[in-house]
Amino acid sequence: MDIALMSMSLSQGQIQQQASLSVMEMAMGNAKQQGEAVKELISSSNVKALQQAAQPHLGGNIDLKL
């Protein structure tokens, strides 16, 4: 195997690893933000807001039959 080819392969592997690490860091940041938002919502003790956030489709419509 040629040294230049080995060098290119190693460089490409390092770039892929850096890209994967960057994507994982972004996902971890998003998860942290969501966790903080849930923590804030729970600590606010607003039960109605918590229920609405958990099931936003409930209570939006009233069915009437005459």
C-alpha positions in Angstrom: 0.0 0.0 0.0 1.3 3.4 -0.9 2.2 5.9 1.9 0.2 8.7 0.3 -2.9 6.4 0.1 -2.5 5.5 3.7 -2.2 9.1 4.7 -5.3 10.1 2.7 -7.3 7.2 4.3 -6.2 8.3 7.8 -7.1 11.9 7.1 -10.5 10.9 5.8 -11.2 8.8 8.9 -10.2 11.7 11.2 -12.6 14.0 9.3 -15.5 11.6 9.6 -14.8 11.2 13.4 -14.7 15.0 13.8 -18.0 15.3 12.0 -19.6 12.6 14.1 -18.4 14.2 17.2 -19.9 17.6 16.1 -23.3 16.0 15.4 -23.3 14.3 18.8 -22.4 17.6 20.6 -25.3 19.3 18.8 -27.7 16.5 19.8 -26.5 16.7 23.4 -27.0 20.5 23.4 -30.6 20.1 22.1 -31.3 17.4 24.7 -30.0 19.6 27.5 -32.2 22.5 26.4 -35.2 20.3 26.3 -34.4 18.9 29.7 -34.1 22.4 31.2 -37.4 23.4 29.6 -39.2 20.4 31.1 -37.5 21.1 34.5 -38.7 24.7 34.4 -42.2 23.7 33.4 -42.4 21.2 36.2 -41.0 23.6 38.8 -43.6 26.3 37.8 -46.3 24.2 39.4 -48.8 25.2 36.8 -50.7 22.0 36.4 -52.9 23.2 33.6 -49.9 24.3 31.5 -48.2 21.0 32.1 -51.2 19.0 31.1 -51.6 21.2 27.9 -47.9 20.6 27.0 -48.3 16.8 27.5 -51.5 16.5 25.5 -51.9 19.6 23.4 -54.7 18.1 21.3 -57.2 17.7 24.2 -59.7 20.4 25.0 -59.4 22.2 21.8 -62.8 21.2 20.4 -66.3 20.7 21.8 -68.7 18.2 20.1 -72.3 19.2 20.4 -75.3 17.0 19.2 -78.8 18.4 19.1 
